[in-house]
């Protein structure tokens, strides 16, 4: 754990969450670290400079992103080993969540460099709690592939996850992605969130097919999109005439006892209920 002093942060890497929209959504501790660190690593100096200007921070910025990470990482690690304090931010939200930084944190952990996190804004959690969908278990996927075939394959791999699914998505691909999701995952309840914490924040809830149709008709929405999809829905057990038809078809090849056991396992209905109904159907009308 990095141990800050009253004047400047202690040596180590500080992973700092920054606002996802509203510039005031940042902690007091994060502001202290960003002002006092020896250097602040960021994806785009132009983006972080705007945040610094808003909060009157004059610290130095150093670009660290996917394109220069391999070259910059040894330089940063050397500075950390020499006792400097380094803050890491992304363009918005919590670093490492669909943003660069994992390899740097991995290097610090392996080489015994102190590191800690300053938690804060996250589009993933913000969308999840606003969605109105189950929050007790969820799976974050990030961005899906651009092409429909690859996208459907990726969706098929997580179809059975027993929790809500959270995705980041490009506005221009939203309608197509929602359509693929409905085809692969089924017509689950979902929520499309955009411009979170900003002036025109919006959460649109509905079934996947309904949402796909809406965005196909209205066109891509403005702003950044985070999508939440509900967990798999339990299939409704057959009843009435539909159940009778299933039992009669099964009786053509199996005994009453076999049918009761197999259909109870397949439908979740009580074995005794199916057994009694199978007996009635097998004996025919009285």
N, C-alpha and C positions, 0 to 999 in steps of 0.2 A: 504494500500500500504506500502510495506517495504521501509524504508528510510535509504539508506546506508550513512555511514560517510566516510571521506577521508581515514581512516585506515582499517576499516572492515565493512562488510555489517551490516545493522541494523537487529534487531531480526525478525525472521519470516521464512517462507518457500519460497524458490526460485525454481521454476520449470524451469530447464535449458535444452534447446535443444542442442544436440550434433551432430556431423557429421554423415551422413548415409553412407559415403564412404571415400571421400577425407577429411583427417584430418584437413585441413586448412579451412573447411567450418564451422567456429565457430566465434561468434561475440567477439569483444574486451570486451564488458560488461560481457559476459558469462565467459571469462577467468578470469576477475577480481573477479567475485563471486566464482568461483571454487577455486581460490587461497586463498580468504579471509574468506570463510565460516568456521564456527566451525567444521562442518562435512559435508561430501558429501555422500548421499545415492545413491547406484547404484544396478543394477540387479546382475551383475557379476563383482567382484573386478578385475578379470584377464583382462576383456575386457576394463574397464575404466582405469586400470593402464597403458595400452598401449597408450591411449589418453593423460594421464597425463605425461607419459614419453616423448611423442612427443613435448608437450608444456612446458615441464620442470615445472610441477606442483607437489608439494610435500605434498599436504594436505592429511589428513586421510580419508579413505574410510570405509563405513559401508554397508554391504550387506542388501538390502531390496527388496524382491521379493515375488512372489505368495506363496511360501512355508513357509516363516517365517513372513509374514506381520501381521498376527493376534497377534503374540507374540511381534513383534518389534514396532508396532504402539503405544502402551501405553508408551513405553520407549522414542520414538521420540517425542511424544506429551509433555511429561514431560520436555524434554530438550527445546522444543520450548517455553513452558510456563515459563521456567526459564530464558528466554531472549537470547537463542542461535540463531545463524543464521544457517539454514540447507538448503543445496542445494540438489535437487532431479534430477537425470539423469537416462536415460534408456541406454541400450546397444548402441542404435543408434537412432537418430531422436528426435522427440518431445515426452516427457514423457506423459503417460496416453493414447496415441493413440495405442491401442492394446498392451499396456504395463501396469504393475502394477502402482498404485499411486492414483487411484480414491478415495479409501476409506480414504487415508491420507488427501487429499485435502478436502474431505467432512468433516472430523473431524475438520480441521482447520477452515473451513467456519462456522461450527456450534458453535465452541468454541471461536470464535473471535480472532484467531491467525492470524497475518498479513501474507499475501501470495501474490506473484506476479509471473509473467512468463517472461522468457527471450526467445523470439521467435527465431526460426532459422530453421535448416534443417528439412524436412519432406518428406518421400518417397511418401506419398499420394499426396501432392501438386506438387512435382517434376514430378511424373508420369502423373498427370492430365495435366499439362501445356505442356508436351512433346508429349502427345498422338495425338494431332491434332483433338480431339473430343470436343464437346461443354463444356465449363467451367463455364457457367453462373449459372447452377444448377447441383449439384452432390450429390450422396449419398455414404458414406463410410461404407462398411460392415465389413471389416477386413477379417479374415479367415473363409471360408466356412467349413461345416462338412466334415469329411474324407470319409464317406460312401456315395455312389451315391444317394441312396434313400433319405437320410436326406438332402443331398446337393440340390437335385432337389426341395424338399419341401421348403427349405430356399429361393431358387431362385424364386419359384412361389410366395412367399410372397412379393417380391420386384419387380416383373415383370412390374408392372404398374407405378413405380416411374418415374415421368416426368423429368428425368435428367440423366446425365452420372453416371455409377456405378463404384466404385473403390474397388478392392479386393487385399488382400495380399494372396499369394498362394505358396505352396511348389512346388519346381521344379519337383519333382517326381510325383506329382498329376496333373501337369499342363494340359497335354493332355486330361486326363479324365474329368477334370473340364471344359475345353473349350468345350468338346463334350456335356456335360450336359447343359452348358449355351446355346449352339446353339439349343438344343432340347426344352428347357424351354422358353428361351427369344426370340427365333427366330434368324435368321442369321444376327445379327447386326454387324456394324463395331466395331472393337476393336483394342487395342494396348497392346502388352506384353512388359513391360519394365524390364530390369534387370541390375544389377551392376551399379545403378545410381550414378553418380559423380565419378565413378572409371575408371581405364584405359580402360577396355573393356565394357564400357557402350553401351547398345544396345536397340533400340526401333524397334520392328517388328509390322507393322500395316497390317490389313487385316480383312476379314470377319471371324466370329467365326469358321465356318466350315473349312475355309482355314487354319486358325491358328491351329485348332485341328489336321488336317491332317498333317501339317508340323511337329508338335512336336511328333506326333505318329510315324512318319517316322524317324526323327532325334534323338529322345530320349530326356530325360530331359535336359534343358539348365543348365549351371553352374551359380551359384550366386543366389542372392535373387531376387524374382520376385514380381512386382506390376502390376496388370492388370486393364485396364480401358476399359469399354464397353459403347458404345454410347447409348443415350436414345431411347425409343421406336420410331420406324419409322412409319409415317402415311401410312396407306394402300392406294394404288393408286385406285382412283375411277374407276369403270368399264366404258368402252366406246365401241362404235361401236357395233359389233355383240354380244359381251358379254353382253352389257347393254340391247340390244334388247331381248335377251333370258331371262334376269331377269324380264324385264317388262312384256313379254308375259306370263311367269309363274305366276306373281303376278296378271295379269288380269283374270286368270282363277277363282279366288276367290274374287276379289275385283273390285270396280268401278275405273274409270280413276282418279277420284279425290282422292280416298283412296290410290291408288297405287302411285300417285304423292307425296302425303304427307309422306307416309311410306318410300319410296325409297329416297326421299330427305333427310330425317332424317338419314337414314342408310348409304348413300354414300357421303353426303355433296354436292351433285350436286344441281343446282338451281331447285326449285320446278316447275317453269314454263317450263324449258327445258324437264323435265321428263313428265310433263302433255301433252305438245305438241306432244312428240314422242309417248306417249301411245295412243293418239287420232289417230295418223297416223297408228300405228300398229293395233289398234282395227278395224279401217275402212277397212283395208286390201289394197292390191295393186289396184291402179286405172287403 
